[in-house]
């Protein structure tokens, strides 16, 4: 292996409209020097809405809890949310508004890697601290950015050998056709080969594709032992329906790095989803006290129709608390002081367990889990405690190269 460079707020009480202007959250009496502003950029409309909604709920919950405990540095927290509507142009537009007009102290946002790479340079340019709280393909090396989601070294490295041991050595890979899917497919191929298997084919699909008939025929003809999926978004859910309708679900099993992030186990029938295996840094079904309290708090506020509370929601909640610990240690919201505080290796105990910032890479050490879909929910199979963030650690060293802004990519 080598590496190369390479408007929210939904009215939840009414379940209704989406506003183009930001909504402000914070009820404490404002301190003399004003509130501390947290920016949020997430999709609440379009094919990624079911992913973005719980992420925003989690950030709201963290802000509410921090304010109820007295805020930070004696000041209230004010949350400024924009609904990016699954639209990259809106990400760029609202990112600049948050940094320049709203003058927020930190931004938590982005879902797809394409959205992250649209806004990360904007936050670098305007020197606005950025937290990306989403599992992704790994490799971002940027001192202004903290990545709290899992990387392939934490999850794909567990998922692939587990699936191969169950089902066989011959894999077919399907993935979304943008940087997340393309790079994750490379990691899948690496781990298949590392475990003595072969990849017979890799297919990529744009995010707007909904007809998978020809691709399903190609997969059937290739006769793989297993299918590895890195499909993304609501449109790609159609693949699993069409796969089951073609009668292939019982013939060729599926392991996925993304299944469940747009509520697939709940929206698909059991005969379409049972048996799919996934690996994440958090599952709503975890029975720890912290997880149970987190899920209850969100559902108490937003009701039984809340979309699935995935790793992305847990990492968003934990990301706010990591940043808050950095502010407390720094004694200020000034960007570089908070970065330096976070680089001391700050940790929090959250819904997923202990989460620790890695100073060299600005990723996190965290727990990882393997689970299987069973009757519209996940059954957790294995727990891997305190997994290091990414194989690019040998390349990304922000202590030695603090001006690096590269995304390193696996070449295989």
Rosetta blueprint (number, residue, H / E / L):
1 X L
2 X E
3 X E
4 X E
5 X E
6 X L
7 X L
8 X L
9 X L
10 X L
11 X L
12 X L
13 X L
14 X L
15 X L
16 X L
17 X L
18 X L
19 X L
20 X L
21 X L
22 X L
23 X E
24 X E
25 X E
26 X L
27 X L
28 X L
29 X L
30 X L
31 X L
32 X L
33 X L
34 X L
35 X L
36 X E
37 X E
38 X E
39 X E
40 X E
41 X E
42 X E
43 X L
44 X L
45 X L
46 X L
47 X L
48 X L
49 X H
50 X H
51 X H
52 X H
53 X H
54 X H
55 X H
56 X H
57 X H
58 X H
59 X H
60 X H
61 X H
62 X H
63 X H
64 X H
65 X H
66 X H
67 X H
68 X H
69 X L
70 X L
71 X L
72 X E
73 X L
74 X L
75 X E
76 X L
77 X E
78 X E
79 X E
80 X E
81 X E
82 X E
83 X E
84 X L
85 X L
86 X L
87 X L
88 X H
89 X H
90 X H
91 X H
92 X H
93 X H
94 X H
95 X H
96 X H
97 X H
98 X H
99 X H
100 X H
101 X H
102 X L
103 X L
104 X L
105 X L
106 X E
107 X E
108 X E
109 X E
110 X L
111 X L
112 X L
113 X H
114 X H
115 X H
116 X H
117 X H
118 X H
119 X H
120 X H
121 X H
122 X H
123 X H
124 X H
125 X H
126 X L
127 X L
128 X L
129 X E
130 X E
131 X E
132 X E
133 X L
134 X L
135 X L
136 X L
137 X L
138 X L
139 X L
140 X E
141 X L
142 X L
143 X L
144 X L
145 X E
146 X E
147 X E
148 X L
149 X L
150 X L
151 X L
152 X L
153 X L
154 X L
155 X L
156 X H
157 X H
158 X H
159 X H
160 X H
161 X H
162 X H
163 X H
164 X H
165 X H
166 X H
167 X H
168 X L
169 X L
170 X E
171 X E
172 X E
173 X E
174 X E
175 X E
176 X E
177 X L
178 X L
179 X H
180 X H
181 X H
182 X H
183 X H
184 X H
185 X H
186 X H
187 X H
188 X H
189 X H
190 X H
191 X H
192 X H
193 X H
194 X H
195 X L
196 X L
197 X L
198 X E
199 X E
200 X E
201 X E
202 X E
203 X E
204 X E
205 X E
206 X L
207 X L
208 X L
209 X L
210 X L
211 X L
212 X L
213 X H
214 X H
215 X H
216 X H
217 X H
218 X H
219 X H
220 X H
221 X H
222 X H
223 X L
224 X L
225 X L
226 X E
227 X E
228 X E
229 X E
230 X E
231 X L
232 X L
233 X L
234 X L
235 X L
236 X L
237 X H
238 X H
239 X H
240 X H
241 X H
242 X H
243 X H
244 X H
245 X H
246 X L
247 X L
248 X L
249 X L
250 X L
251 X L
252 X L
253 X E
254 X E
255 X E
256 X E
257 X L
258 X L
259 X L
260 X L
261 X L
262 X L
263 X L
264 X H
265 X H
266 X H
267 X H
268 X L
269 X L
270 X H
271 X H
272 X H
273 X H
274 X L
275 X L
276 X L
277 X E
278 X E
279 X E
280 X E
281 X L
282 X L
283 X L
284 X L
285 X L
286 X L
287 X L
288 X L
289 X H
290 X H
291 X H
292 X H
293 X H
294 X H
295 X H
296 X H
297 X H
298 X H
299 X H
300 X H
301 X H
302 X H
303 X L
304 X L
305 X L
306 X L
307 X L
308 X L
309 X L
310 X L
311 X H
312 X H
313 X H
314 X H
315 X H
316 X H
317 X H
318 X H
319 X H
320 X H
321 X H
322 X H
323 X H
324 X H
325 X H
326 X H
327 X H
328 X H
329 X H
330 X H
331 X L
332 X L
333 X L
334 X L
335 X H
336 X H
337 X H
338 X H
339 X H
340 X H
341 X H
342 X H
343 X L
344 X L
345 X L
346 X L
347 X E
348 X E
349 X E
350 X E
351 X L
352 X L
353 X E
354 X E
355 X E
356 X E
357 X E
358 X E
359 X L
360 X L
361 X L
362 X L
363 X E
364 X E
365 X E
366 X E
367 X E
368 X E
369 X E
370 X E
371 X E
372 X E
373 X E
374 X E
375 X L
376 X L
377 X E
378 X E
379 X E
380 X E
381 X E
382 X E
383 X E
384 X E
385 X E
386 X E
387 X E
388 X L
389 X L
390 X L
391 X H
392 X H
393 X H
394 X H
395 X L
396 X L
397 X L
398 X L
399 X L
400 X L
401 X L
402 X L
403 X L
404 X L
405 X L
406 X L
407 X E
408 X E
409 X E
410 X E
411 X E
412 X L
